[in-house]
Amino acid sequence: MDRLEHVAAEARSAGSPDVRVHALDVASTSSVETYVAWVRTVAERVDILVNNAGGAHGLESVAEGKDADWEAMMQANVLGVLRMTRAVLPLVPHDAGGMILNVGSIAGRTPYENGAAYCGSKAAELAITRSLRMELNTVGIRVATVDPGLAETEFSMVRFKGDADRSKKVYAGTRPLVAEDVAEAMVWVASRPPHVCIDEMVIKPTDQAAVHKLHRRAV
């Protein structure tokens, strides 16, 4: 929460005075419901819901996987998207450019070894997005997914449980995406005219031609 408050303060100082933050655990139905009840006290509608919570935990084979890691990924990456969307949908206006914007991953499109649970969770996010797109077609609510490739955020630090050296090796010799790159793409997707829906966007660094094909320079 202290980091959120810091970002909110920066936004206010940059000219966005009505920025608010509130704690939320997308892995808890009661937390989601409490959060949306709070949203109703500060806004009459939700034009854009961004389902961004999630992450990867561990990089083990299925034979060596841990229940806690699997459950964390399924709760956040899959059930969290469903819970938040269900709770917020009543507040999204119809035929007015409203959008559900999910953050996926190229891992949901191309699986890799030792990533079965994470890849599976992101494949589920993609399927949820596609299903929602059809379910909400008649009410004029747009549904989209932005699926990044290699992006240097806190992703690897979470996956490797704080092992900084191991995390740095993921990006060594490459010029990966950064959070701002993905954020700019998301803003572009969300700001299209109401009659335009960018259903799916895949965004990768130039150094990444595919999940396994990375150009690494000498370091």
Residue pairs with C-beta under 8 A, 6 or more apart in sequence:
1 21
1 23
4 21
5 21
7 21
8 19
8 20
8 21
11 19
12 19
20 42
22 35
22 38
22 39
23 31
23 35
24 31
24 32
24 35
24 53
25 31
25 32
26 32
26 51
26 53
26 75
26 76
26 79
26 80
26 81
26 83
26 84
27 72
27 75
27 76
27 79
27 80
29 83
32 83
32 84
32 87
33 87
35 87
36 87
36 88
36 91
39 46
39 88
39 91
40 91
43 91
44 91
45 91
45 92
45 93
45 98
46 88
46 91
46 92
46 98
47 92
47 93
47 96
47 97
47 98
47 99
48 98
48 99
48 101
48 190
49 84
49 85
49 88
49 92
49 99
49 100
49 101
50 101
50 102
50 103
50 186
50 190
51 80
51 81
51 84
51 85
51 100
51 101
51 102
51 103
51 125
52 103
53 76
53 80
53 84
54 73
54 76
54 77
54 80
54 103
54 121
54 125
55 72
55 73
55 76
55 77
55 155
55 158
55 159
56 73
56 115
56 118
56 155
56 158
56 159
57 68
57 69
57 70
57 72
57 73
57 118
57 158
57 159
57 161
58 65
58 66
58 69
58 159
58 161
59 114
59 115
59 159
59 160
60 66
60 69
60 114
61 113
61 114
61 116
62 116
62 117
65 116
65 117
69 117
70 117
73 117
73 118
73 121
74 117
74 121
77 118
77 121
77 122
77 124
77 125
78 121
78 124
78 125
78 128
81 102
81 125
81 128
82 128
85 100
85 128
85 132
88 100
89 100
89 141
92 98
92 99
92 100
92 141
94 139
94 140
94 141
95 139
95 140
95 194
96 140
96 194
97 142
97 193
97 194
98 140
98 141
98 142
99 141
99 142
99 143
99 144
99 189
99 190
99 197
100 129
100 132
100 136
100 141
100 142
100 143
100 144
101 144
101 145
101 146
101 186
101 189
101 190
102 125
102 128
102 129
102 143
102 144
102 145
102 146
103 145
103 146
103 147
103 148
103 182
103 186
104 122
104 125
104 126
104 129
104 145
104 146
104 147
105 118
105 122
105 125
105 147
105 148
105 149
106 147
106 148
106 149
106 202
106 204
106 211
107 115
107 118
107 119
107 122
107 211
108 119
108 121
108 122
108 123
108 124
108 125
108 126
108 147
109 123
109 126
109 147
109 202
110 210
110 211
111 119
111 120
111 123
112 119
112 211
112 212
122 147
125 145
126 145
126 147
126 200
129 143
129 144
129 145
129 199
129 200
132 143
133 143
133 197
133 199
136 142
136 143
140 194
142 194
142 197
143 197
143 199
144 189
144 190
144 197
144 198
144 199
144 200
144 201
145 199
145 200
145 201
146 182
146 185
146 186
146 189
146 201
146 203
147 200
147 201
147 202
147 203
148 177
148 182
148 203
148 204
149 177
149 202
149 203
149 204
149 205
149 208
149 211
150 170
150 171
150 174
150 176
150 177
150 204
150 205
150 207
150 208
150 214
151 176
151 177
151 178
151 179
151 181
151 182
151 205
152 171
152 176
152 177
152 178
153 178
153 179
156 166
156 167
156 170
156 171
157 163
157 164
157 167
159 167
160 166
160 167
172 216
172 219
173 216
173 217
173 218
173 219
174 205
174 207
174 208
174 214
174 215
174 216
174 217
175 205
175 206
175 207
176 205
176 207
176 208
177 203
177 204
177 205
181 203
182 203
185 201
185 203
188 198
189 198
189 201
192 198
207 214
207 215
207 216
208 214
208 215
209 215
